[in-house]
Amino acid sequence: MMSSLNQPGSRRWTHFQSALKLAIQRSAHKWTYEDFAECFPLYAEEEKNGSSATFNTISDYIEAQCIRDLDTLFKEYDAQKNLDILHKVLIDAKERKARGELGNNNNVWKEDLEPRTVVCARTIPILEGQQKRLQQLLEETTTENRRIQAELENSHAVTVEKNKEAAALLRLVDDVCDAWQKLPANEIEAWTVQTSQALKSSLQ
């Protein structure tokens, strides 16, 4: 994977890369072999070739680790893209200035402007627009919730009424069963015979 410090970009990004590479190299190789030998005198004395190679390896590792850490940082904050955008903004501004188009441009920075004032002027209208949109959404949601609540309450009332009707019908059935069970068996038998004979006569 190509390091972000080796990727092509705007002239400003190229200069930034060059300066950063130089700073990394100077930082990684700032200490000398003599400094290393002072820290590990016995090793440097007994293994002159080996200690020199170790010193170079450590310096190269420090440089590579710095590049890896910066790559991670640049990717996290999209440094190259933002620096390229800044470069384009500055180039465009210089071109507009050369064409004399800066006089009546409200987006041009002026020395007498307070940064907080400019930020408020830009962001407050956006925030107010978002507030109105959210307020409208809240009102619509509230209206919809009320409609759903009314439907649920109506459905509950209908359910309660149906339950009452079912309970009354069950009580009526229970009363009929109780009355039927209380009838004498001979009367039921006689009623059954009479009913049967009446049905036969009506069918003839």
Z-matrix of the N, CA and C atoms (Angstrom, degrees):
N
C 1 1.470
C 2 1.531 1 109.08
N 3 1.327 2 115.69 1 132.78
C 4 1.464 3 120.18 2 -177.91
C 5 1.521 4 110.21 3 -71.86
N 6 1.326 5 114.99 4 134.14
C 7 1.456 6 120.11 5 177.04
C 8 1.523 7 109.52 6 -67.72
N 9 1.343 8 114.66 7 145.89
C 10 1.468 9 118.42 8 178.41
C 11 1.517 10 111.48 9 -64.15
N 12 1.335 11 116.21 10 -19.98
C 13 1.466 12 119.57 11 178.59
C 14 1.521 13 111.94 12 -79.04
N 15 1.333 14 117.64 13 -5.74
C 16 1.467 15 121.18 14 178.62
C 17 1.527 16 112.16 15 -115.54
N 18 1.334 17 117.41 16 5.14
C 19 1.461 18 120.38 17 -177.90
C 20 1.524 19 110.30 18 -85.12
N 21 1.331 20 117.52 19 139.79
C 22 1.464 21 120.60 20 178.93
C 23 1.524 22 110.93 21 -69.79
N 24 1.311 23 115.64 22 153.02
C 25 1.454 24 120.14 23 179.03
C 26 1.509 25 109.97 24 -167.31
N 27 1.314 26 116.26 25 -153.88
C 28 1.462 27 121.18 26 -179.79
C 29 1.526 28 110.54 27 -70.47
N 30 1.309 29 115.03 28 167.53
C 31 1.469 30 119.84 29 178.76
C 32 1.532 31 110.77 30 -60.78
N 33 1.317 32 115.58 31 -38.06
C 34 1.466 33 119.37 32 179.57
C 35 1.529 34 110.52 33 -65.32
N 36 1.354 35 116.36 34 -39.96
C 37 1.464 36 120.13 35 177.85
C 38 1.531 37 110.33 36 -66.70
N 39 1.332 38 117.72 37 -37.57
C 40 1.463 39 121.31 38 179.29
C 41 1.524 40 110.90 39 -63.60
N 42 1.334 41 116.67 40 -43.38
C 43 1.464 42 120.44 41 178.03
C 44 1.533 43 110.20 42 -64.78
N 45 1.314 44 115.58 43 -40.11
C 46 1.460 45 120.05 44 179.65
C 47 1.533 46 110.16 45 -63.23
N 48 1.341 47 116.83 46 -43.11
C 49 1.466 48 120.92 47 177.85
C 50 1.526 49 111.30 48 -59.10
N 51 1.323 50 115.25 49 -47.00
C 52 1.464 51 119.73 50 -177.85
C 53 1.527 52 111.33 51 -61.59
N 54 1.318 53 116.38 52 -45.23
C 55 1.467 54 120.36 53 -179.98
C 56 1.524 55 110.88 54 -64.98
N 57 1.332 56 116.47 55 -38.42
C 58 1.459 57 119.79 56 -178.42
C 59 1.527 58 111.34 57 -70.93
N 60 1.328 59 116.65 58 -41.08
C 61 1.472 60 120.11 59 176.73
C 62 1.530 61 110.50 60 -59.24
N 63 1.323 62 116.05 61 -44.15
C 64 1.468 63 120.32 62 -179.88
C 65 1.532 64 110.60 63 -62.74
N 66 1.341 65 116.11 64 -41.28
C 67 1.471 66 120.38 65 179.72
C 68 1.528 67 110.62 66 -65.24
N 69 1.336 68 117.11 67 -38.95
C 70 1.469 69 120.70 68 179.06
C 71 1.524 70 110.52 69 -65.62
N 72 1.334 71 116.25 70 -45.37
C 73 1.463 72 120.38 71 -179.23
C 74 1.525 73 110.88 72 -61.89
N 75 1.318 74 115.99 73 -43.22
C 76 1.466 75 119.49 74 179.92
C 77 1.520 76 110.99 75 -65.93
N 78 1.339 77 115.60 76 -37.96
C 79 1.458 78 119.30 77 -179.72
C 80 1.525 79 111.31 78 -68.37
N 81 1.357 80 115.99 79 -42.39
C 82 1.462 81 120.10 80 -177.17
C 83 1.526 82 112.15 81 -71.36
N 84 1.324 83 116.67 82 -30.90
C 85 1.467 84 120.34 83 -175.55
C 86 1.530 85 111.83 84 -111.49
N 87 1.319 86 115.47 85 19.87
C 88 1.460 87 118.99 86 -178.92
C 89 1.516 88 110.22 87 -66.97
N 90 1.328 89 116.31 88 -39.47
C 91 1.463 90 118.00 89 177.81
C 92 1.529 91 109.15 90 -79.72
N 93 1.322 92 115.70 91 147.64
C 94 1.462 93 121.38 92 -176.21
C 95 1.524 94 109.85 93 -102.77
N 96 1.342 95 113.11 94 172.32
C 97 1.465 96 117.96 95 177.22
C 98 1.534 97 110.06 96 -64.09
N 99 1.324 98 116.40 97 -33.28
C 100 1.464 99 119.79 98 177.85
C 101 1.532 100 110.36 99 -61.81
N 102 1.355 101 116.25 100 -39.79
C 103 1.464 102 119.18 101 176.13
C 104 1.528 103 110.62 102 -62.39
N 105 1.332 104 116.02 103 -41.86
C 106 1.458 105 121.39 104 179.15
C 107 1.529 106 110.39 105 -62.90
N 108 1.345 107 115.09 106 -43.07
C 109 1.459 108 119.51 107 -178.84
C 110 1.520 109 111.68 108 -65.33
N 111 1.335 110 117.14 109 -32.92
C 112 1.465 111 119.89 110 177.71
C 113 1.523 112 110.73 111 -67.07
N 114 1.323 113 116.39 112 -33.34
C 115 1.472 114 119.88 113 179.33
C 116 1.531 115 111.31 114 -75.79
N 117 1.354 116 117.23 115 -33.10
C 118 1.469 117 121.70 116 -178.02
C 119 1.531 118 109.17 117 -129.90
N 120 1.285 119 117.22 118 66.13
C 121 1.481 120 120.30 119 -173.53
C 122 1.528 121 113.42 120 -63.03
N 123 1.320 122 117.93 121 -41.44
C 124 1.469 123 120.28 122 -177.63
C 125 1.524 124 110.59 123 -66.21
N 126 1.337 125 115.49 124 -44.61
C 127 1.469 126 120.30 125 179.89
C 128 1.531 127 110.51 126 -64.16
N 129 1.340 128 117.04 127 -41.96
C 130 1.466 129 121.24 128 -179.51
C 131 1.521 130 111.46 129 -66.38
N 132 1.332 131 116.71 130 -33.07
C 133 1.460 132 119.75 131 -178.74
C 134 1.524 133 111.41 132 -76.07
N 135 1.349 134 116.79 133 -40.99
C 136 1.455 135 119.98 134 -175.96
C 137 1.529 136 112.41 135 -81.84
N 138 1.331 137 117.52 136 -32.27
C 139 1.468 138 121.33 137 -176.96
C 140 1.527 139 109.05 138 -125.49
N 141 1.326 140 116.80 139 74.66
C 142 1.460 141 119.78 140 -175.89
C 143 1.527 142 111.85 141 -63.68
N 144 1.321 143 116.35 142 -47.04
C 145 1.473 144 118.64 143 179.37
C 146 1.529 145 111.46 144 -68.97
N 147 1.317 146 114.66 145 -43.92
C 148 1.463 147 118.59 146 -179.56
C 149 1.517 148 112.99 147 -65.51
N 150 1.325 149 117.15 148 -40.04
C 151 1.467 150 120.31 149 179.90
C 152 1.523 151 110.79 150 -67.49
N 153 1.338 152 116.51 151 -36.09
C 154 1.468 153 119.57 152 177.47
C 155 1.530 154 110.82 153 -64.98
N 156 1.334 155 116.30 154 -41.67
C 157 1.467 156 120.19 155 178.17
C 158 1.526 157 110.71 156 -65.68
N 159 1.332 158 116.06 157 -39.46
C 160 1.477 159 119.85 158 178.00
C 161 1.519 160 110.81 159 -63.13
N 162 1.331 161 115.78 160 -42.51
C 163 1.464 162 119.96 161 178.36
C 164 1.527 163 111.26 162 -59.43
N 165 1.328 164 116.88 163 -45.32
C 166 1.465 165 120.83 164 179.55
C 167 1.531 166 111.38 165 -65.54
N 168 1.322 167 116.29 166 -38.62
C 169 1.471 168 120.36 167 179.29
C 170 1.525 169 110.79 168 -63.53
N 171 1.338 170 115.97 169 -43.50
C 172 1.468 171 119.95 170 179.71
C 173 1.527 172 110.19 171 -64.32
N 174 1.322 173 117.18 172 -42.61
C 175 1.466 174 120.68 173 179.52
C 176 1.528 175 110.80 174 -62.41
N 177 1.341 176 115.46 175 -43.64
C 178 1.471 177 119.33 176 178.89
C 179 1.528 178 110.97 177 -64.59
N 180 1.328 179 115.91 178 -37.95
C 181 1.473 180 119.68 179 179.33
C 182 1.535 181 110.75 180 -64.91
N 183 1.320 182 116.40 181 -43.46
C 184 1.472 183 120.05 182 178.73
C 185 1.523 184 110.11 183 -59.62
N 186 1.326 185 116.07 184 -43.56
C 187 1.466 186 120.21 185 179.47
C 188 1.531 187 110.92 186 -63.64
N 189 1.335 188 116.98 187 -46.25
C 190 1.470 189 120.92 188 -179.20
C 191 1.524 190 110.91 189 -64.74
N 192 1.340 191 116.92 190 -39.08
C 193 1.466 192 120.11 191 -179.85
C 194 1.527 193 110.89 192 -66.92
N 195 1.324 194 116.75 193 -39.00
C 196 1.469 195 120.06 194 176.59
C 197 1.528 196 110.72 195 -60.62
N 198 1.326 197 116.43 196 -42.10
C 199 1.466 198 120.88 197 179.96
C 200 1.528 199 110.47 198 -64.82
N 201 1.351 200 116.09 199 -43.14
C 202 1.475 201 119.23 200 178.85
C 203 1.519 202 111.52 201 -62.56
N 204 1.319 203 116.69 202 -43.67
C 205 1.469 204 120.08 203 179.86
C 206 1.530 205 111.20 204 -63.51
N 207 1.325 206 116.40 205 -41.47
C 208 1.462 207 120.25 206 179.31
C 209 1.524 208 110.87 207 -68.40
N 210 1.335 209 116.82 208 -37.28
C 211 1.469 210 119.71 209 175.61
C 212 1.521 211 110.98 210 -57.29
N 213 1.332 212 115.25 211 -46.94
C 214 1.471 213 120.14 212 179.29
C 215 1.521 214 111.00 213 -60.66
N 216 1.328 215 115.64 214 -44.55
C 217 1.462 216 120.60 215 -179.71
C 218 1.527 217 111.52 216 -64.47
N 219 1.326 218 117.72 217 -43.18
C 220 1.463 219 121.67 218 -178.96
C 221 1.523 220 111.57 219 -66.13
N 222 1.338 221 116.19 220 -38.62
C 223 1.465 222 119.09 221 178.37
C 224 1.523 223 111.34 222 -67.90
N 225 1.319 224 116.44 223 -37.83
C 226 1.470 225 120.47 224 -179.49
C 227 1.522 226 111.10 225 -62.73
N 228 1.320 227 116.86 226 -39.81
C 229 1.464 228 121.38 227 -177.37
C 230 1.527 229 113.26 228 -104.43
N 231 1.332 230 117.04 229 7.12
C 232 1.469 231 121.87 230 177.87
C 233 1.525 232 110.18 231 51.20
N 234 1.319 233 115.04 232 52.33
C 235 1.463 234 121.09 233 -171.62
C 236 1.520 235 112.58 234 -62.86
N 237 1.341 236 117.57 235 -46.24
C 238 1.463 237 119.11 236 -176.19
C 239 1.527 238 111.21 237 -62.69
N 240 1.326 239 116.74 238 -44.86
C 241 1.461 240 120.32 239 -179.42
C 242 1.526 241 110.62 240 -60.34
N 243 1.316 242 116.55 241 -45.21
C 244 1.468 243 119.99 242 -178.31
C 245 1.527 244 111.53 243 -67.46
N 246 1.334 245 116.53 244 -37.36
C 247 1.462 246 118.96 245 178.51
C 248 1.529 247 111.01 246 -69.51
N 249 1.329 248 116.07 247 -36.21
C 250 1.473 249 119.41 248 176.21
C 251 1.529 250 110.74 249 -65.31
N 252 1.339 251 116.19 250 -39.04
C 253 1.474 252 120.06 251 177.57
C 254 1.524 253 110.24 252 -63.30
N 255 1.337 254 115.63 253 -44.54
C 256 1.468 255 119.65 254 177.60
C 257 1.520 256 110.53 255 -58.87
N 258 1.328 257 116.32 256 -43.27
C 259 1.469 258 120.56 257 179.37
C 260 1.528 259 110.94 258 -60.38
N 261 1.330 260 116.37 259 -43.99
C 262 1.470 261 120.32 260 -179.90
C 263 1.525 262 111.29 261 -64.81
N 264 1.338 263 115.93 262 -41.37
C 265 1.469 264 119.68 263 178.69
C 266 1.519 265 110.91 264 -60.27
N 267 1.336 266 116.03 265 -43.85
C 268 1.461 267 119.86 266 -179.05
C 269 1.528 268 111.43 267 -67.67
N 270 1.330 269 117.51 268 -40.60
C 271 1.467 270 120.85 269 178.36
C 272 1.531 271 110.08 270 -63.68
N 273 1.355 272 116.31 271 -44.59
C 274 1.460 273 120.07 272 179.17
C 275 1.526 274 110.97 273 -61.58
N 276 1.341 275 115.70 274 -39.72
C 277 1.462 276 119.46 275 -179.71
C 278 1.534 277 110.83 276 -64.87
N 279 1.328 278 116.02 277 -40.87
C 280 1.469 279 119.25 278 178.83
C 281 1.526 280 110.70 279 -65.35
N 282 1.315 281 116.50 280 -39.24
C 283 1.467 282 119.76 281 179.32
C 284 1.531 283 110.77 282 -66.81
N 285 1.335 284 117.54 283 -40.51
C 286 1.473 285 120.00 284 177.79
C 287 1.524 286 110.52 285 -65.33
N 288 1.335 287 115.25 286 -39.57
C 289 1.464 288 118.69 287 178.44
C 290 1.521 289 110.88 288 -63.29
N 291 1.352 290 116.25 289 -39.94
C 292 1.460 291 120.16 290 179.23
C 293 1.521 292 111.63 291 -65.21
N 294 1.340 293 115.89 292 -31.28
C 295 1.472 294 119.78 293 178.77
C 296 1.521 295 111.87 294 -86.42
N 297 1.334 296 117.30 295 -3.31
C 298 1.461 297 121.09 296 -179.99
C 299 1.511 298 113.61 297 72.45
N 300 1.339 299 116.76 298 34.45
C 301 1.468 300 120.53 299 -176.49
C 302 1.522 301 112.75 300 -103.30
N 303 1.317 302 118.17 301 15.80
C 304 1.464 303 119.66 302 -174.34
C 305 1.519 304 113.23 303 -95.66
N 306 1.321 305 118.33 304 -12.03
C 307 1.460 306 120.17 305 -171.43
C 308 1.514 307 115.12 306 -60.58
N 309 1.326 308 117.65 307 -47.53
C 310 1.469 309 120.95 308 -174.41
C 311 1.526 310 112.31 309 -109.61
N 312 1.307 311 116.69 310 23.49
C 313 1.459 312 120.42 311 -178.47
C 314 1.524 313 109.67 312 -91.18
N 315 1.316 314 116.83 313 117.12
C 316 1.463 315 120.49 314 -177.81
C 317 1.522 316 112.83 315 -71.48
N 318 1.331 317 116.88 316 -14.88
C 319 1.462 318 119.78 317 -178.60
C 320 1.526 319 112.72 318 -88.50
N 321 1.310 320 117.52 319 -0.76
C 322 1.455 321 120.74 320 -178.29
C 323 1.530 322 109.58 321 -80.02
N 324 1.319 323 114.43 322 135.03
C 325 1.457 324 119.08 323 177.90
C 326 1.530 325 110.42 324 -73.17
N 327 1.321 326 115.28 325 138.51
C 328 1.452 327 121.37 326 179.20
C 329 1.520 328 108.97 327 -123.35
N 330 1.315 329 116.13 328 145.80
C 331 1.459 330 120.41 329 -174.22
C 332 1.521 331 112.61 330 -65.05
N 333 1.329 332 117.97 331 -28.99
C 334 1.458 333 119.98 332 -176.67
C 335 1.525 334 112.76 333 -85.77
N 336 1.317 335 117.61 334 4.52
C 337 1.463 336 120.92 335 179.81
C 338 1.522 337 110.50 336 -89.02
N 339 1.340 338 115.29 337 134.37
C 340 1.452 339 120.32 338 174.57
C 341 1.528 340 108.72 339 -82.64
N 342 1.332 341 118.90 340 132.46
C 343 1.473 342 120.63 341 -179.55
C 344 1.515 343 112.87 342 -55.04
N 345 1.350 344 117.35 343 -41.43
C 346 1.462 345 119.87 344 -179.26
C 347 1.523 346 111.25 345 -63.40
N 348 1.326 347 116.29 346 -38.93
C 349 1.465 348 120.26 347 179.45
C 350 1.521 349 111.06 348 -64.22
N 351 1.323 350 115.71 349 -42.49
C 352 1.461 351 119.88 350 -179.70
C 353 1.526 352 110.63 351 -65.43
N 354 1.337 353 115.72 352 -43.79
C 355 1.468 354 119.56 353 179.95
C 356 1.522 355 111.07 354 -61.97
N 357 1.329 356 116.02 355 -43.75
C 358 1.472 357 119.96 356 178.73
C 359 1.523 358 111.32 357 -62.50
N 360 1.330 359 115.53 358 -41.78
C 361 1.463 360 119.01 359 -178.93
C 362 1.520 361 111.35 360 -63.57
N 363 1.321 362 116.85 361 -31.19
C 364 1.462 363 120.91 362 -178.95
C 365 1.527 364 112.10 363 -84.48
N 366 1.319 365 115.97 364 -40.49
C 367 1.468 366 119.35 365 -170.94
C 368 1.524 367 113.93 366 -88.89
N 369 1.334 368 118.10 367 -33.51
C 370 1.467 369 120.00 368 -175.97
C 371 1.526 370 112.25 369 -60.26
N 372 1.357 371 120.13 370 -45.80
C 373 1.473 372 118.50 371 177.01
C 374 1.531 373 112.77 372 -59.52
N 375 1.319 374 116.11 373 -36.78
C 376 1.470 375 119.28 374 178.17
C 377 1.517 376 110.28 375 -66.11
N 378 1.325 377 116.40 376 -44.44
C 379 1.461 378 120.39 377 179.84
C 380 1.524 379 111.35 378 -65.12
N 381 1.332 380 116.84 379 -38.98
C 382 1.465 381 119.88 380 177.85
C 383 1.526 382 110.93 381 -63.90
N 384 1.348 383 115.92 382 -40.20
C 385 1.463 384 119.44 383 176.74
C 386 1.514 385 111.51 384 -62.37
N 387 1.318 386 116.45 385 -41.30
C 388 1.469 387 120.48 386 177.86
C 389 1.527 388 110.97 387 -65.88
N 390 1.346 389 115.94 388 -36.67
C 391 1.458 390 119.68 389 178.64
C 392 1.524 391 111.18 390 -63.80
N 393 1.332 392 116.41 391 -43.13
C 394 1.468 393 120.04 392 178.68
C 395 1.526 394 110.94 393 -63.82
N 396 1.333 395 115.23 394 -41.64
C 397 1.469 396 118.66 395 -179.91
C 398 1.532 397 110.72 396 -63.61
N 399 1.338 398 116.19 397 -43.47
C 400 1.461 399 120.03 398 179.73
C 401 1.525 400 111.61 399 -67.89
N 402 1.354 401 116.41 400 -35.57
C 403 1.464 402 119.98 401 177.75
C 404 1.526 403 110.38 402 -64.54
N 405 1.332 404 116.20 403 -42.68
C 406 1.455 405 120.23 404 177.72
C 407 1.528 406 111.06 405 -63.57
N 408 1.311 407 115.66 406 -42.16
C 409 1.466 408 119.82 407 178.49
C 410 1.523 409 110.50 408 -63.28
N 411 1.331 410 116.78 409 -39.08
C 412 1.463 411 120.77 410 178.38
C 413 1.524 412 111.15 411 -64.23
N 414 1.343 413 116.38 412 -42.58
C 415 1.465 414 120.04 413 178.96
C 416 1.526 415 110.82 414 -63.83
N 417 1.342 416 116.38 415 -42.70
C 418 1.467 417 119.50 416 178.72
C 419 1.530 418 110.97 417 -63.51
N 420 1.312 419 116.00 418 -40.67
C 421 1.466 420 120.07 419 179.46
C 422 1.526 421 110.84 420 -66.06
N 423 1.350 422 116.32 421 -40.22
C 424 1.461 423 120.19 422 178.80
C 425 1.523 424 110.83 423 -63.36
N 426 1.340 425 116.57 424 -43.74
C 427 1.470 426 120.75 425 178.34
C 428 1.524 427 110.90 426 -61.58
N 429 1.318 428 117.00 427 -43.37
C 430 1.463 429 121.02 428 179.50
C 431 1.527 430 111.16 429 -65.48
N 432 1.329 431 116.62 430 -38.77
C 433 1.469 432 119.85 431 177.92
C 434 1.528 433 111.42 432 -64.87
N 435 1.326 434 116.28 433 -38.77
C 436 1.466 435 119.45 434 178.44
C 437 1.521 436 111.15 435 -65.56
N 438 1.352 437 116.06 436 -39.90
C 439 1.467 438 119.81 437 178.26
C 440 1.522 439 110.93 438 -62.95
N 441 1.320 440 115.91 439 -44.42
C 442 1.463 441 120.11 440 179.64
C 443 1.524 442 110.61 441 -64.97
N 444 1.349 443 116.12 442 -40.02
C 445 1.465 444 119.68 443 178.60
C 446 1.525 445 111.03 444 -62.84
N 447 1.347 446 116.63 445 -41.67
C 448 1.462 447 120.28 446 178.96
C 449 1.528 448 110.68 447 -63.29
N 450 1.334 449 116.97 448 -41.20
C 451 1.463 450 120.29 449 177.91
C 452 1.524 451 111.20 450 -63.09
N 453 1.333 452 115.42 451 -41.94
C 454 1.469 453 118.94 452 179.77
C 455 1.525 454 111.29 453 -65.19
N 456 1.342 455 116.47 454 -42.43
C 457 1.457 456 119.78 455 178.42
C 458 1.519 457 111.61 456 -63.80
N 459 1.338 458 116.62 457 -41.06
C 460 1.465 459 120.26 458 178.08
C 461 1.528 460 110.65 459 -65.00
N 462 1.338 461 115.37 460 -42.07
C 463 1.461 462 119.76 461 178.39
C 464 1.522 463 110.90 462 -63.14
N 465 1.323 464 116.19 463 -39.23
C 466 1.462 465 120.30 464 178.23
C 467 1.521 466 111.26 465 -64.53
N 468 1.338 467 116.32 466 -41.94
C 469 1.466 468 119.98 467 179.73
C 470 1.526 469 110.77 468 -63.45
N 471 1.336 470 116.32 469 -41.80
C 472 1.469 471 120.23 470 178.36
C 473 1.522 472 109.98 471 -63.18
N 474 1.330 473 116.58 472 -41.81
C 475 1.461 474 120.74 473 179.73
C 476 1.518 475 111.01 474 -62.57
N 477 1.321 476 116.11 475 -44.22
C 478 1.467 477 120.19 476 179.13
C 479 1.519 478 110.52 477 -60.86
N 480 1.349 479 117.58 478 -42.69
C 481 1.469 480 121.51 479 -179.86
C 482 1.521 481 110.82 480 -64.69
N 483 1.323 482 117.65 481 -42.50
C 484 1.460 483 121.19 482 178.39
C 485 1.523 484 110.90 483 -64.42
N 486 1.310 485 116.93 484 -37.83
C 487 1.460 486 120.66 485 178.18
C 488 1.522 487 110.68 486 -64.68
N 489 1.340 488 116.00 487 -39.02
C 490 1.465 489 119.75 488 177.36
C 491 1.523 490 110.92 489 -63.60
N 492 1.337 491 116.70 490 -43.95
C 493 1.462 492 120.68 491 179.00
C 494 1.523 493 111.34 492 -62.83
N 495 1.335 494 117.04 493 -42.35
C 496 1.460 495 120.75 494 179.01
C 497 1.519 496 111.03 495 -64.41
N 498 1.353 497 116.40 496 -40.87
C 499 1.463 498 120.21 497 179.31
C 500 1.528 499 110.84 498 -63.97
N 501 1.354 500 116.97 499 -41.08
C 502 1.477 501 120.46 500 178.85
C 503 1.527 502 110.38 501 -64.30
N 504 1.345 503 116.99 502 -40.15
C 505 1.469 504 120.47 503 179.08
C 506 1.524 505 110.70 504 -65.60
N 507 1.301 506 117.77 505 -39.67
C 508 1.465 507 120.91 506 178.13
C 509 1.534 508 111.04 507 -65.17
N 510 1.335 509 116.19 508 -39.42
C 511 1.469 510 118.71 509 177.30
C 512 1.536 511 111.07 510 -63.35
N 513 1.334 512 115.40 511 -38.75
C 514 1.462 513 119.41 512 178.61
C 515 1.517 514 111.03 513 -64.52
N 516 1.328 515 115.66 514 -42.18
C 517 1.473 516 119.50 515 177.73
C 518 1.523 517 110.36 516 -62.64
N 519 1.349 518 116.58 517 -43.18
C 520 1.464 519 120.11 518 178.19
C 521 1.538 520 111.25 519 -60.53
N 522 1.334 521 116.26 520 -41.76
C 523 1.471 522 119.92 521 179.06
C 524 1.527 523 110.99 522 -62.96
N 525 1.331 524 116.51 523 -42.14
C 526 1.470 525 120.11 524 179.99
C 527 1.525 526 110.39 525 -64.14
N 528 1.364 527 115.69 526 -42.81
C 529 1.471 528 119.60 527 178.72
C 530 1.528 529 111.14 528 -62.51
N 531 1.354 530 115.23 529 -42.17
C 532 1.465 531 118.23 530 178.72
C 533 1.523 532 111.46 531 -62.89
N 534 1.321 533 116.30 532 -43.31
C 535 1.478 534 120.07 533 179.74
C 536 1.517 535 110.68 534 -65.23
N 537 1.310 536 118.08 535 -38.93
C 538 1.469 537 121.91 536 179.78
C 539 1.529 538 111.05 537 -65.03
N 540 1.351 539 115.14 538 -41.09
C 541 1.453 540 118.35 539 -179.44
C 542 1.533 541 112.39 540 -68.90
N 543 1.332 542 116.31 541 -25.15
C 544 1.471 543 119.73 542 -179.15
C 545 1.530 544 113.13 543 -81.36
N 546 1.330 545 117.83 544 -14.49
C 547 1.472 546 120.26 545 179.58
C 548 1.529 547 109.90 546 -67.72
N 549 1.358 548 116.90 547 141.57
C 550 1.480 549 120.90 548 177.28
C 551 1.524 550 109.39 549 -63.61
N 552 1.295 551 115.39 550 147.20
C 553 1.453 552 120.27 551 -176.54
C 554 1.521 553 112.02 552 -66.02
N 555 1.375 554 118.20 553 -37.94
C 556 1.474 555 120.77 554 -179.84
C 557 1.527 556 111.13 555 -65.92
N 558 1.328 557 117.32 556 -36.41
C 559 1.463 558 119.93 557 178.58
C 560 1.531 559 110.53 558 -67.07
N 561 1.339 560 115.83 559 -39.44
C 562 1.458 561 119.53 560 178.34
C 563 1.520 562 110.63 561 -64.60
N 564 1.346 563 114.50 562 -40.23
C 565 1.466 564 118.97 563 -179.67
C 566 1.518 565 111.14 564 -65.77
N 567 1.328 566 115.47 565 -43.08
C 568 1.470 567 119.64 566 179.06
C 569 1.526 568 110.40 567 -65.09
N 570 1.307 569 116.59 568 -42.22
C 571 1.483 570 120.77 569 179.61
C 572 1.517 571 110.19 570 -62.93
N 573 1.354 572 116.14 571 -38.48
C 574 1.458 573 120.49 572 179.76
C 575 1.530 574 110.82 573 -65.23
N 576 1.371 575 116.31 574 -42.18
C 577 1.469 576 120.04 575 179.57
C 578 1.518 577 110.63 576 -65.15
N 579 1.332 578 116.79 577 -44.56
C 580 1.460 579 120.95 578 -179.79
C 581 1.526 580 111.25 579 -62.36
N 582 1.293 581 114.29 580 -41.59
C 583 1.483 582 118.73 581 -179.85
C 584 1.514 583 110.61 582 -65.07
N 585 1.343 584 116.57 583 -41.74
C 586 1.446 585 121.25 584 179.67
C 587 1.527 586 111.87 585 -63.73
N 588 1.329 587 115.24 586 -42.83
C 589 1.469 588 119.12 587 179.06
C 590 1.516 589 111.15 588 -67.20
N 591 1.296 590 116.83 589 -38.47
C 592 1.462 591 119.64 590 178.39
C 593 1.519 592 111.69 591 -64.05
N 594 1.304 593 115.52 592 -38.91
C 595 1.482 594 119.21 593 178.74
C 596 1.532 595 110.93 594 -65.88
N 597 1.375 596 115.95 595 -39.63
C 598 1.442 597 119.96 596 -179.91
C 599 1.530 598 110.50 597 -65.13
N 600 1.320 599 115.01 598 -41.01
C 601 1.491 600 119.00 599 -178.63
C 602 1.519 601 110.26 600 -65.91
N 603 1.318 602 116.51 601 -37.36
C 604 1.467 603 118.87 602 -178.90
C 605 1.510 604 112.43 603 -71.64
N 606 1.314 605 115.94 604 -24.98
C 607 1.464 606 120.53 605 -179.23
C 608 1.529 607 111.75 606 -83.21
N 609 1.352 608 118.18 607 -21.93
C 610 1.465 609 120.81 608 -178.06
C 611 1.528 610 111.58 609 -77.80
